[in-house]
Amino acid sequence: MKDLVLYGATWLRADFHLHTKADNEFKYTGDENSYRSSYVDALVKANINIGVITNHNKFDFEEFKALRKIGKNKNVFLLPGIELSVNDGANGIHTLIVFSGEWLENGDYINQFLNVTFEGKVPTQYENENGRSSLNLIDTIKKLEGYQKDFFIIFAHVEKSGGLWYEIDGGRLQELGRNEFFKRRTLGFQKVRTHDKPNEKCRVKVTDWIGKAYPAEVEGSDPKSIDQIGQGKPCFLKTGAFTFEAVKFALIDYKNRLRLDKMPEYTHSHIRQIRFEGGTLDGQTIRFSPELNTLIGIRGSGKSSILETLRYVLGNPLEANESDYDYKQKLVERTFGSGGKVVIDALDRHGLIYQIRRILKESTNVFIDEKLQPGLSIRETILNKPLFFGQKEIAAGNKGSEKDLIEKMIGTKCDEIRHQIAEQKVKVADVITRLQKVSNVEELLEEQTHIKQDAEHHLNFYKKHKLEEKLQKRLGFETDIRKANEGVALIESFTDDIRDIVAKHEDELRNFTGYSSTDNDVIFKKFDAQFSKILQSLDTIKSELIKSETVLEILRNEQKNLFAIKNALADEFAAVERTLVEELKTSDGQNISTNEFLAKKKKLASAEATLIALSKNINLKTILQTELSKELQNLNNLWHNEFQIIKDELDDVSRKNEALKFLVEYKEDKKSFNDYFKSVFKGSGARDATFQGIVEKYRDFIDIYFDFENAKKLFGNNPDKFIEFFEHNLNTLLAYQTPNKYTITYHEMKLADHSLGQRASALILFVLGQKENDVIIIDQPEDDLDNQTIYEDVIKLIRIMKPSVQFIFATHNPNIPVLGDAEQIHTCSFSDGKIDVLSGGLDDIEQQKRIVKIMEGGKEAFDRRREIYQIWKP
């Protein structure tokens, strides 16, 4: 039966009103030898895991022992009881008495009680539905308490003949509601059907009459034959142990541990268990409830080891700047051990089971039915947005931690918009890069214009004498040679680069072949077949390179031929120049230089070509400036969209939480803007007042860029240096996003003005207030929390949330497992280099003892505190 509660307290169907063949009203006509197994099979068929045998004024010890033994093997837990016809009311009251195991230790005290309560009668007179005991209800309870053994009472079919409500009037019910014996022992009303009817006893009236004494409403099939077992409405108990005490515990806490009509179903993803191979937890499997799990133990008992291992296997990264980063890394390594392996079983929202495996210092692998699932996301596909907070991560002691927590909680909701922002920044950077290439186009344009004008001025003299016509042949040769040189240079550069690439990769590519795999031979044969195609491409490239080098050699020869022709004409060119010099001698003695003419001609051609290109760049610069303005506006819009997403999420949290409120201001973190400004402009000579003045007027660098002419007036005593820094770092500056400013108030006071404990309390409320995280893991949240807040704010919220969120806490505070009604508790201890973990529900007696010992300082300390609290009672 332990298998049913391996994962902590779970919902099971219970039947509090069962009859057997021992009851005179029960009819069985089958094979006597198979009766008992048939009876239990009927319970199994009806999905009943907890049942109470309550025959009319009768208890058959031998039959009960046999049924209980068979039931135990089939995951059915049976409790001993009787349906006692108490001598009270008009026709007697059918009272289901459920006994603890003590009543059957060292004898049968149940039948001893029956002999007393039916004193003077023989069994044939009272072992039926109409038999009445000799004691009234209160005296019956007193008599039962005289045995000093535990029991509780459920009133059968309360609205029908023999039922409590049917047999006594409202005045008497009010008296019972004030009676301590009745209140102490009454844990259930069976078959409540009428909610509110003016002329009948009903739930509303009875609740008004007996007040807080109104117990749980339960169900029982009251069968008169095997085929009637499980008929009628069901009820379900949440239990973590198969004991009388666990059933009693569930009925007392019926608001949380009892459901009628429908068994609750879990629709959230959750961690099912974690198994360790090697290290300090070698061979152990820790199983988790889908609801509240707590790891308890003294400091150093291994609680954090388990949680940090969970973090590591699930791939939740540690922040490199965390103060205990190195400690946590070493903690994980010790827990795993060398070569250690950890396996997590997890269920997604559809109930599909995944195995998440990780070996220390290797990557995480995900499996379904032993088949590897590469590329599968743990956070999105398996566990929906799990949150992990280690020791001190939840605390709000450090500056900016509120903002960091907000980012951790809702940052994933901005993933899509942030992807768009990143893409937009690339667009902005591209435009800036292109713009910087033409940034000095006006200066270059002016410079080349002067060069062109100078060349034209000098060439005017030669133009008058038609020198260009007379030197046309030589000018043609100069142009041809320049073009030939340019072509050869291009091919030389191309072949050199190809040759370098081949030389860099050829040896490694060829040496890769020849590998032989022992385990994956088929895969590597396919791999080699594809790899050989790359070697074929390499051979093709080398072949084409040889062809290109052949072409290059041919062109070099043609280049030499061109030089040879020019050299052959050298004498002819020289004779022409000598003739020109003589012809063009001026009266004032000015000499004509053909070399000067040729140089000026070349300079003019170069200047004209450059001016054409620069004219295009002037237009391009205007276009790029317009484009940059548009892209910056798009970036701004995306930043504002991101802000709106965050604001909407925090507004939603504020609406749902009276104590916690958030104010988000767009680009208003002036301090961060100022600090970043100064870090980039370090060395510019600007004073703090300069930065402060700019930050006060502008929200970010985009604002400054759009208003640059006016912004220059704020650039201090050396604006040129400041402008130089701004233009040099333009790409970085325009991509900088001034942070939003977050103001958190807790109980209408700024979070920053609260104590450390109150700040931590507020932030953990924020953590718990999220509705999209299926798993929340927190290591010792109480370190910075106020005890009052733990119960009033935190635990009450956990109890509401836990049916739809899996919580895993490591804690020293008993309030979390006890008042949080933890479904699974793991008691951790460390000795001889090993961590031992014992698991069980809160209603497990052995686990209760461990809680008292570990978290309350032992039974003596616990009892002493209880005595003092009783003294303090008003």
C-alpha positions in Angstrom: 0.0 0.0 0.0 3.0 2.3 0.5 3.2 2.5 -3.3 0.0 4.7 -3.4 1.7 7.4 -1.3 5.3 7.2 -2.6 4.8 10.7 -4.0 3.3 12.1 -0.8 -0.2 12.7 0.3 -2.6 11.8 -2.5 -6.4 11.8 -3.2 -8.1 8.4 -2.6 -11.7 7.4 -2.6 -13.0 6.5 0.9 -16.2 4.8 2.0 -17.2 5.4 5.6 -20.3 3.2 5.7 -19.7 -0.5 4.6 -21.5 -3.6 5.6 -20.3 -7.2 5.3 -21.8 -10.7 5.4 -21.5 -10.5 9.2 -24.4 -8.1 9.1 -27.8 -9.6 9.2 -29.0 -7.1 6.6 -26.3 -8.1 4.1 -27.2 -10.8 1.6 -24.5 -13.0 -0.1 -25.4 -16.1 -2.2 -22.0 -16.8 -3.7 -19.3 -19.3 -2.9 -18.4 -19.0 0.8 -14.7 -19.7 0.1 -14.4 -16.8 -2.3 -16.5 -14.3 -0.4 -13.7 -12.4 1.3 -11.7 -11.9 -1.9 -14.8 -11.1 -3.9 -15.7 -8.4 -1.3 -12.3 -6.8 -1.6 -12.4 -7.1 -5.4 -15.6 -5.1 -5.3 -13.9 -2.4 -3.3 -11.0 -2.3 -5.9 -13.5 -2.2 -8.8 -15.2 0.9 -7.2 -11.7 2.5 -6.7 -12.2 2.5 -3.0 -8.8 2.6 -1.2 -10.0 3.5 2.3 -13.1 1.8 3.9 -14.7 1.5 7.3 -16.5 -1.8 8.1 -19.6 -0.6 10.1 -22.0 -3.5 10.7 -25.2 -2.9 12.7 -24.4 -3.2 16.4 -21.8 -5.9 15.6 -18.1 -6.4 15.0 -16.8 -9.7 13.6 -13.1 -9.7 14.6 -12.0 -12.7 12.6 -13.9 -11.5 9.4 -12.3 -8.0 9.8 -8.8 -9.4 10.2 -9.2 -11.5 7.1 -10.6 -8.7 5.0 -8.0 -6.3 6.1 -5.2 -8.7 5.2 -6.6 -9.3 1.7 -7.2 -5.6 1.3 -3.7 -4.7 2.2 -2.4 -6.8 -0.7 -4.7 -5.0 -3.1 -4.1 -1.4 -1.9 -7.3 -1.2 0.2 -7.0 0.0 3.8 -9.8 -1.0 6.1 -10.7 0.4 9.5 -12.8 -1.3 12.2 -16.1 0.3 13.1 -19.7 -0.3 14.0 -23.0 1.2 13.1 -24.3 1.7 16.6 -28.1 2.4 17.2 -27.6 4.9 20.1 -30.6 5.1 22.5 -31.4 8.7 21.7 -33.9 10.7 19.7 -37.3 9.4 18.6 -36.2 6.1 17.0 -32.5 5.9 18.0 -29.6 7.5 16.2 -27.4 5.5 13.7 -23.9 6.4 14.7 -20.8 5.2 12.9 -18.0 4.7 15.3 -14.5 4.3 13.8 -11.9 2.7 16.0 -8.1 3.1 16.1 -5.9 0.0 16.0 -5.5 0.2 19.8 -9.0 -1.3 20.2 -7.7 -4.6 18.7 -4.4 -4.8 20.5 -4.1 -7.3 23.2 -7.7 -8.4 22.7 -11.0 -7.3 21.2 -12.1 -4.1 23.1 -14.8 -3.3 20.5 -17.0 -6.3 21.4 -16.2 -5.6 25.0 -17.7 -2.1 24.5 -20.7 -3.6 22.7 -21.4 -5.9 25.7 -21.4 -2.9 28.0 -23.6 -0.6 25.9 -26.1 -3.4 25.3 -25.9 -4.6 28.9 -28.7 -7.1 29.8 -29.2 -8.1 26.1 -28.0 -11.0 24.0 -26.6 -10.4 20.5 -29.7 -11.8 18.8 -31.6 -8.9 20.4 -29.5 -6.1 19.1 -27.3 -7.2 16.2 -29.7 -5.6 13.6 -30.7 -2.2 12.3 -33.4 -1.7 14.9 -31.4 -2.7 18.0 -30.9 0.2 20.5 -28.2 0.6 23.0 -28.8 1.3 26.7 -26.9 4.7 26.6 -27.7 8.1 25.0 -25.4 9.8 22.7 -23.3 11.8 25.2 -23.1 8.9 27.7 -22.0 6.6 24.8 -19.1 9.0 24.0 -18.1 9.2 27.6 -18.2 5.4 27.9 -16.0 5.1 24.8 -13.5 7.7 26.2 -13.3 5.6 29.3 -11.3 3.0 27.4 -8.5 5.5 26.8 -8.3 4.5 23.2 -8.8 6.8 20.2 -12.0 6.8 18.0 -14.2 9.2 16.1 -17.9 9.4 15.2 -19.7 9.9 11.9 -23.5 10.2 11.9 -25.0 8.0 9.3 -27.6 9.1 6.7 -28.4 12.2 8.8 -31.5 13.3 7.0 -33.3 9.9 7.0 -34.9 7.8 9.7 -32.3 6.9 12.3 -30.2 9.9 11.2 -29.1 12.6 13.7 -31.0 15.5 12.0 -34.1 13.4 11.5 -34.4 12.1 15.1 -33.7 15.2 17.2 -35.0 18.8 17.0 -33.1 22.0 16.5 -32.9 22.9 20.2 -31.2 19.6 21.0 -28.8 20.1 18.0 -27.8 23.5 19.5 -27.1 21.8 22.8 -24.9 19.2 21.1 -23.1 22.0 19.2 -22.0 23.4 22.6 -21.2 20.0 24.2 -17.4 19.3 24.4 -17.8 15.5 24.1 -19.8 15.9 20.9 -17.5 18.5 19.4 -14.4 16.5 20.3 -15.5 13.2 18.7 -17.8 14.1 15.9 -15.9 14.3 12.6 -18.5 13.6 10.0 -22.1 13.8 8.7 -22.9 11.2 6.1 -25.3 11.7 3.1 -26.1 15.4 3.5 -28.4 16.2 0.6 -30.5 19.2 1.5 -28.8 22.6 1.3 -31.4 25.2 2.1 -35.1 24.4 2.5 -37.3 26.6 4.7 -39.5 23.9 6.2 -36.9 21.1 6.5 -33.7 20.5 8.4 -30.9 21.3 6.0 -27.2 22.2 5.8 -27.8 25.9 6.3 -30.0 25.5 9.4 -27.8 22.8 11.1 -24.7 24.9 10.4 -26.4 27.8 12.1 -27.5 25.6 15.1 -24.2 23.9 15.9 -21.7 26.6 14.5 -18.1 25.6 14.4 -19.0 22.1 15.6 -20.3 21.3 12.0 -18.0 18.5 10.8 -17.0 17.1 7.4 -19.6 15.8 5.1 -18.7 12.3 4.0 -20.2 9.5 1.9 -20.7 5.8 2.3 -22.5 3.3 0.1 -24.2 1.4 3.0 -24.3 -1.7 0.8 -26.7 -4.6 1.5 -24.9 -6.9 -1.0 -21.5 -7.0 -2.8 -22.9 -5.5 -6.0 -24.0 -2.4 -4.1 -20.5 -1.6 -2.8 -19.4 1.8 -4.1 -22.9 2.8 -5.3 -24.0 6.4 -4.7 -21.9 9.5 -4.4 -18.2 9.2 -3.7 -15.9 11.1 -1.4 -12.2 11.5 -1.6 -9.6 12.0 1.2 -6.1 13.3 0.7 -3.8 11.1 2.8 -0.1 10.3 3.0 -0.3 7.3 5.2 -2.7 4.3 5.7 -3.4 4.8 9.4 -6.4 5.6 11.6 -4.6 8.8 12.5 -4.1 9.9 8.9 -7.8 9.4 8.2 -8.8 11.3 11.3 -6.3 14.1 10.3 -8.0 14.4 6.9 -11.5 14.7 8.4 -10.4 17.3 10.9 -8.8 19.3 8.1 -11.7 18.5 5.8 -11.6 21.9 4.0 -8.3 21.0 2.5 -8.2 17.2 2.6 -11.7 16.1 1.7 -13.6 16.4 -1.6 -17.0 15.2 -2.7 -18.2 14.0 -6.2 -14.9 14.5 -8.1 -11.3 13.6 -7.5 -9.0 16.6 -8.2 -6.7 16.2 -11.2 -3.3 17.9 -11.7 -2.9 19.7 -15.0 0.4 21.5 -14.3 3.8 20.1 -15.2 5.9 18.9 -12.3 8.9 17.0 -11.2 8.1 13.4 -10.2 11.3 12.2 -8.8 15.1 12.6 -8.8 17.5 9.6 -8.7 21.2 9.7 -7.8 24.0 7.4 -9.1 27.2 8.2 -7.3 28.1 11.0 -4.9 26.7 11.8 -1.4 23.2 10.6 -2.4 24.2 7.4 -4.2 21.4 5.0 -4.8 18.7 7.2 -3.4 15.4 8.2 -5.1 13.6 11.2 -3.8 9.9 11.4 -4.9 8.0 14.7 -5.1 4.3 15.5 -4.8 2.7 17.7 -7.5 1.9 20.1 -4.7 3.9 21.2 -1.6 7.2 19.5 -0.9 9.5 20.5 2.0 13.0 19.4 2.7 13.8 19.7 6.4 16.9 19.0 8.5 19.5 20.8 10.6 22.1 23.0 8.8 24.5 21.0 6.8 22.1 18.1 6.4 22.0 18.2 2.6 18.9 20.2 1.8 20.7 22.7 -0.4 22.7 19.9 -2.0 19.5 18.4 -3.4 18.0 21.7 -4.6 21.2 22.9 -6.2 21.5 19.5 -8.0 17.9 20.0 -9.2 18.9 23.4 -10.5 22.0 22.0 -12.2 20.2 19.1 -14.0 17.3 21.4 -15.1 19.9 23.8 -16.6 18.9 26.9 -14.5 22.1 29.0 -14.6 23.9 30.4 -11.6 24.5 34.1 -11.9 28.3 34.6 -12.1 28.1 37.5 -9.7 26.3 35.6 -7.0 28.2 35.9 -3.7 28.1 32.2 -3.1 28.7 31.1 -6.8 31.8 29.1 -6.1 30.3 27.5 -3.0 27.3 26.3 -5.0 29.4 25.0 -7.8 31.5 22.9 -5.4 28.3 21.8 -3.6 27.0 20.3 -6.9 30.3 18.6 -7.6 30.4 17.0 -4.1 26.8 15.9 -4.5 27.4 14.3 -7.9 30.8 12.8 -7.1 33.3 12.0 -9.9 31.4 10.6 -12.8 28.2 11.0 -10.9 24.8 10.9 -12.7 21.4 12.3 -11.8 18.1 11.4 -13.4 14.9 13.5 -13.1 11.5 12.1 -14.0 9.1 14.9 -15.0 5.6 15.2 -16.3 4.5 17.8 -18.8 1.0 19.4 -18.8 -0.3 16.5 -20.8 0.9 13.8 -18.4 3.7 12.6 -20.7 6.8 11.4 -18.7 10.3 12.6 -19.6 13.6 11.6 -18.2 16.2 14.4 -17.8 19.7 13.0 -17.3 22.9 14.7 -16.6 26.5 13.5 -15.8 28.7 16.0 -13.9 30.3 18.5 -16.3 28.4 17.1 -19.3 25.4 18.5 -21.1 21.8 17.5 -20.1 20.0 14.9 -22.2 16.2 14.3 -22.4 14.7 10.9 -23.1 11.2 9.6 -23.8 10.9 5.8 -23.4 14.7 5.6 -23.5 14.8 7.5 -26.8 17.0 10.6 -26.9 15.2 13.8 -27.7 17.8 16.2 -29.0 17.1 19.9 -28.9 14.0 19.6 -26.6 13.5 22.5 -24.2 13.1 21.7 -20.6 11.7 25.1 -19.6 9.1 25.2 -22.4 8.2 21.7 -23.5 8.6 19.7 -20.2 8.3 22.0 -17.2 6.5 25.2 -17.9 8.6 28.1 -16.7 10.1 26.7 -13.6 11.5 29.2 -11.1 14.5 28.6 -8.8 15.6 30.8 -5.9 18.7 29.7 -3.9 19.7 30.9 -0.5 19.9 34.7 -0.4 18.5 35.1 -4.0 15.1 36.0 -2.7 16.4 38.5 -0.2 16.1 42.2 -1.1 19.1 43.3 0.8 21.2 44.4 -2.2 20.6 47.4 -4.4 18.7 46.6 -7.5 17.6 43.2 -6.3 13.9 44.2 -6.7 14.6 45.0 -10.3 16.5 41.7 -10.7 13.7 39.7 -9.2 11.1 41.4 -11.4 13.3 40.6 -14.4 13.6 37.0 -13.3 9.8 36.6 -12.8 8.4 38.3 -15.9 11.5 38.6 -18.2 10.5 35.5 -20.2 7.2 37.3 -21.1 9.4 39.8 -23.0 11.3 37.2 -24.9 9.6 37.9 -28.2 9.8 41.7 -28.0 13.5 41.5 -26.9 14.3 39.4 -29.9 12.8 42.1 -32.0 14.8 44.7 -30.1 18.1 42.8 -30.7 17.3 42.6 -34.4 16.5 46.3 -34.5 19.8 47.2 -32.8 21.6 45.3 -35.6 19.7 47.4 -38.2 20.7 50.6 -36.3 24.3 49.5 -36.1 24.4 48.7 -39.9 23.1 52.2 -40.8 25.5 53.9 -38.4 28.5 51.9 -40.0 27.4 52.9 -43.5 26.9 56.5 -42.4 30.3 56.7 -40.7 31.9 55.7 -44.0 30.5 58.9 -45.6 30.6 61.0 -42.5 33.4 63.3 -43.8 32.1 63.5 -47.4 31.8 67.3 -47.4 35.4 67.7 -46.4 36.6 65.2 -49.1 34.4 66.9 -51.7 35.9 70.3 -51.0 39.4 68.8 -51.1 39.0 67.1 -54.4 37.3 70.1 -55.9 40.5 72.2 -55.1 42.7 69.5 -56.6 40.5 69.5 -59.8 40.6 73.3 -60.0 44.4 73.3 -59.5 45.0 70.7 -62.2 42.7 72.5 -64.6 44.5 75.7 -64.0 47.9 74.2 -64.9 46.5 72.3 -67.9 45.0 75.5 -69.4 48.4 76.6 -70.7 49.0 73.2 -72.4 45.5 73.2 -73.7 46.2 76.4 -75.7 49.0 74.6 -77.5 47.0 71.5 -78.2 49.5 69.4 -76.3 47.0 66.6 -75.5 46.5 66.0 -79.2 50.1 65.8 -79.9 50.8 63.4 -77.0 47.6 61.3 -77.6 49.6 58.1 -78.4 51.6 58.3 -75.2 48.5 59.1 -73.1 46.8 56.1 -74.6 49.7 53.9 -73.6 49.7 55.3 -70.0 45.9 54.5 -69.7 46.4 51.0 -71.1 49.2 50.1 -68.8 47.3 51.4 -65.8 44.3 49.1 -66.7 46.5 46.1 -67.4 48.3 46.6 -64.0 44.9 46.8 -62.3 43.7 43.5 -63.9 46.8 41.6 -63.0 46.8 42.9 -59.4 43.1 41.7 -59.0 43.9 38.2 -60.2 47.1 38.0 -58.1 45.1 38.9 -54.9 42.4 36.4 -55.8 44.8 33.5 -56.4 46.8 34.4 -53.3 43.7 34.2 -51.1 42.6 30.9 -52.6 46.1 29.4 -52.2 46.1 30.6 -48.5 42.7 29.0 -47.8 43.7 25.6 -49.4 47.0 25.7 -47.4 45.2 26.4 -44.2 42.6 23.6 -44.4 44.0 20.9 -46.7 46.1 18.9 -44.2 43.4 18.8 -41.5 40.6 17.8 -44.0 42.7 15.0 -45.5 44.0 13.7 -42.1 40.4 13.4 -40.8 39.6 10.4 -42.9 40.3 6.8 -41.9 38.5 6.9 -38.5 36.9 3.6 -37.4 34.1 3.5 -34.8 33.5 0.5 -32.6 29.9 1.3 -31.7 28.6 3.4 -34.5 30.2 1.9 -37.6 27.1 2.3 -39.8 26.7 6.0 -39.0 30.4 6.7 -39.6 30.4 5.0 -43.0 27.6 7.4 -44.0 29.6 10.2 -42.5 32.7 9.3 -44.5 30.7 9.1 -47.7 29.5 12.7 -47.2 32.9 13.9 -46.0 34.6 12.6 -49.1 32.5 15.0 -51.2 34.3 17.9 -49.4 37.6 16.4 -50.4 36.4 16.2 -54.0 35.5 19.9 -53.7 39.0 20.6 -52.4 40.5 18.8 -55.4 38.2 20.8 -57.7 39.3 24.1 -56.1 43.0 23.2 -56.5 42.4 22.3 -60.1 40.6 25.6 -60.7 43.4 27.4 -58.9 45.9 25.9 -61.3 43.8 27.1 -64.2 43.7 30.6 -62.7 47.4 30.7 -62.2 47.9 29.7 -65.9 45.6 32.6 -66.9 47.6 34.9 -64.6 50.8 33.9 -66.2 49.4 34.6 -69.7 48.2 38.0 -68.6 51.6 38.8 -67.1 53.2 38.0 -70.4 50.7 40.3 -72.2 51.5 42.9 -69.5 55.3 42.5 -70.4 54.4 42.8 -74.1 52.7 46.1 -73.4 55.7 47.4 -71.5 58.0 46.2 -74.4 55.9 48.1 -77.0 56.0 51.2 -74.8 59.8 50.9 -74.3 60.3 50.4 -78.0 58.5 53.7 -78.6 60.6 55.5 -76.0 62.8 57.1 -78.6 59.8 58.2 -80.7 58.1 59.7 -77.6 61.3 61.5 -76.7 61.7 63.0 -80.2 58.1 64.2 -80.0 58.8 65.8 -76.7 62.0 67.5 -77.9 60.1 68.9 -80.9 57.3 70.2 -78.7 59.7 71.9 -76.3 61.3 73.8 -79.1 57.9 74.6 -80.7 56.4 75.8 -77.5 59.2 78.0 -76.1 57.7 81.2 -75.0 59.0 84.7 -75.4 59.4 85.0 -71.6 61.4 81.8 -71.5 58.8 79.6 -69.8 59.6 75.9 -70.4 57.1 73.2 -71.3 57.3 69.9 -69.3 55.6 66.9 -70.8 56.1 65.0 -67.5 54.3 67.8 -65.6 51.5 67.7 -68.2 51.1 64.0 -67.8 51.1 64.2 -63.9 48.5 66.9 -63.9 46.4 65.0 -66.4 46.5 61.9 -64.2 45.6 64.0 -61.1 42.7 65.6 -62.9 41.3 62.2 -64.0 41.6 60.9 -60.4 39.9 64.0 -58.9 37.0 63.9 -61.4 36.4 60.2 -60.7 36.5 60.8 -57.0 34.1 63.8 -57.3 31.6 61.6 -59.1 31.7 59.0 -56.3 31.5 61.7 -53.6 28.5 63.3 -55.2 26.8 60.0 -54.9 27.8 59.8 -51.3 26.4 63.2 -50.5 23.0 61.9 -51.6 23.7 58.6 -49.7 24.5 60.5 -46.5 21.2 62.3 -46.6 19.4 59.0 -47.3 21.3 57.3 -44.5 20.5 60.1 -42.0 16.8 59.8 -42.8 17.1 56.0 -42.5 18.9 56.2 -39.2 16.2 58.5 -37.8 13.5 56.0 -38.9 15.4 53.0 -37.4 16.0 54.8 -34.1 12.3 55.6 -33.9 11.5 51.9 -34.5 13.9 51.0 -31.7 12.3 53.5 -29.4 8.9 52.0 -30.2 10.0 48.5 -29.4 11.5 49.7 -26.1 8.2 51.3 -25.2 6.3 48.1 -26.2 8.6 46.1 -23.9 7.8 48.6 -21.1 4.1 48.2 -21.7 4.3 44.4 -21.4 6.1 44.7 -18.1 3.8 47.4 -16.8 0.7 45.4 -17.7 2.1 42.3 -15.9 2.9 44.3 -12.8 -0.4 46.2 -12.8 -2.1 42.8 -12.9 -0.1 41.7 -9.8 -1.0 44.9 -8.1 -4.7 44.4 -8.8 -4.6 40.8 -7.3 -2.6 41.7 -4.2 -3.7 44.2 -1.7 -0.4 44.4 0.1 1.9 44.6 -2.9 1.9 47.4 -5.5 4.2 48.3 -8.4 4.9 51.6 -10.1 6.9 51.4 -13.4 8.3 54.6 -15.0 9.6 54.5 -18.6 13.3 55.3 -19.0 13.4 57.0 -15.6 16.4 55.2 -14.0 18.4 58.4 -14.2 21.2 57.1 -12.0 21.9 54.1 -14.2 21.9 56.4 -17.2 24.3 58.8 -15.5 26.6 56.0 -14.4 26.8 54.5 -17.9 27.3 58.0 -19.5 30.3 58.6 -17.3 31.8 55.1 -17.9 31.8 55.6 -21.7 33.0 59.3 -21.6 35.8 58.5 -19.1 38.8 60.6 -20.1 36.7 63.3 -21.9 37.5 65.8 -19.2 33.8 66.4 -18.5 32.7 67.2 -14.9 29.9 65.5 -13.0 27.8 68.6 -13.3 28.0 68.3 -17.1 26.7 64.7 -17.1 24.1 65.5 -14.5 22.8 68.5 -16.6 22.5 66.3 -19.8 20.8 63.4 -17.9 18.3 65.7 -16.4 17.3 67.1 -19.8 17.5 64.0 -21.9 16.1 60.4 -21.4 18.8 58.7 -23.4 21.4 59.1 -26.2 18.8 58.9 -28.9 17.2 62.0 -27.4 20.6 63.7 -27.4 21.3 62.7 -31.0 18.0 64.0 -32.3 18.7 67.4 -30.6 22.4 67.4 -31.1 22.9 71.1 -31.9 21.1 72.2 -28.8 22.7 69.4 -26.7 26.2 70.7 -27.6 25.5 73.7 -25.4 25.5 71.4 -22.4 28.8 69.7 -23.3 31.0 71.8 -20.9 34.2 73.8 -21.4 35.7 71.5 -24.0 32.8 70.6 -26.3 35.0 69.4 -29.2 36.4 66.6 -27.0 32.9 65.7 -25.9 31.7 65.6 -29.5 34.6 63.4 -30.5 33.7 60.9 -27.8 30.1 61.0 -28.8 30.8 60.4 -32.5 33.4 57.7 -31.8 31.0 55.7 -29.6 27.9 56.5 -31.6 27.0 52.8 -32.2 27.3 51.9 -28.5 25.5 54.9 -27.3 22.4 54.7 -29.6 22.0 51.1 -28.6 21.9 51.8 -24.9 18.5 51.5 -23.3 17.9 53.6 -20.2 16.4 51.3 -17.6 12.9 51.7 -16.4 12.4 52.8 -12.8 10.6 50.4 -10.5 9.0 51.5 -7.2 7.5 48.7 -5.1 5.3 49.5 -2.1 4.4 47.0 0.5 1.4 47.8 2.7 1.4 51.3 1.2 5.1 52.0 2.2 8.0 52.0 -0.2 9.8 48.7 -0.1 13.2 50.5 0.4 11.8 51.9 3.7 10.9 48.4 5.1 13.1 46.1 7.1 15.1 43.4 5.4 12.6 40.8 6.5 9.6 42.8 5.3 11.3 43.4 1.9 12.0 39.7 1.5 8.4 39.0 2.5 7.0 41.3 -0.2 9.2 39.9 -2.8 8.4 36.3 -2.0 4.7 37.3 -2.3 5.5 38.6 -5.8 7.2 35.3 -6.6 4.2 33.3 -5.4 1.8 35.6 -7.1 2.8 34.5 -10.6 0.3 32.3 -12.4 2.4 30.9 -15.2 5.1 29.0 -13.3 4.3 25.3 -12.8 7.3 24.7 -10.6 8.7 27.0 -7.9 11.8 25.9 -6.0 13.0 28.0 -3.1 15.9 27.3 -0.7 15.2 28.5 2.8 13.0 31.5 2.1 12.5 32.0 5.8 16.0 33.3 6.4 14.8 36.8 5.7 11.1 36.5 6.4 9.1 37.5 9.4 7.3 34.6 11.1 4.0 36.5 11.0 4.3 37.2 7.3 5.2 33.5 6.7 1.8 32.5 7.9 -0.4 35.5 7.1 0.8 36.2 3.6 3.0 33.4 2.4 1.5 30.1 3.7 -2.1 31.1 3.0 -1.2 31.9 -0.5 0.7 28.6 -0.9 -2.3 26.6 0.3 -4.4 28.3 -2.4 -1.9 27.8 -5.2 -0.5 24.4 -4.5 -3.1 22.3 -6.4 -1.9 24.1 -9.6 1.8 24.8 -8.8 4.5 22.4 -7.5 6.4 23.9 -4.6 9.7 22.5 -3.4 11.1 24.2 -0.3 14.1 23.6 1.8 13.3 25.1 5.2 14.1 25.3 8.9 10.7 26.9 9.7 8.0 24.5 10.9 5.3 26.9 9.7 5.9 26.0 6.0 5.5 22.2 6.2 3.0 22.1 9.1 0.7 25.1 8.4 1.3 24.7 4.7 0.0 21.1 5.1 2.9 19.7 3.0 1.9 16.7 0.9 5.5 15.4 1.0 8.2 16.0 3.6 11.8 14.9 3.1 13.9 14.6 6.3 17.6 15.0 5.5 20.6 14.0 7.6 24.3 13.8 6.9 26.8 11.4 8.3 30.0 9.6 7.2 30.0 11.6 3.9 26.5 10.5 2.9 23.1 12.3 2.8 20.2 10.2 3.9 16.6 11.2 3.0 13.4 9.8 4.6 10.1 10.8 3.0 6.5 10.9 4.1 3.4 12.9 4.3 2.5 15.3 7.2 0.0 12.7 8.4 2.7 10.1 8.7 3.3 9.5 12.5 7.1 8.8 12.1 7.4 12.0 10.0 5.6 14.0 12.7 8.1 12.8 15.2 11.0 14.0 13.0 9.4 17.4 12.5 9.1 17.8 16.2 12.7 16.7 16.8 14.3 18.8 14.0 12.1 21.9 13.8 10.8 22.3 17.3 13.9 21.3 19.3 12.4 17.9 20.4 9.2 16.8 22.1 10.2 18.3 25.5 10.8 21.8 24.0 7.6 21.5 21.9 5.5 20.4 25.0 7.0 23.2 27.1 6.1 25.8 24.5 2.6 24.5 24.3 2.2 24.8 28.0 3.4 28.4 28.0 1.1 29.2 25.1 -1.8 27.8 27.2 -0.8 30.0 30.1 -0.8 33.0 27.8 -4.4 32.3 26.7 -6.8 35.1 27.9 
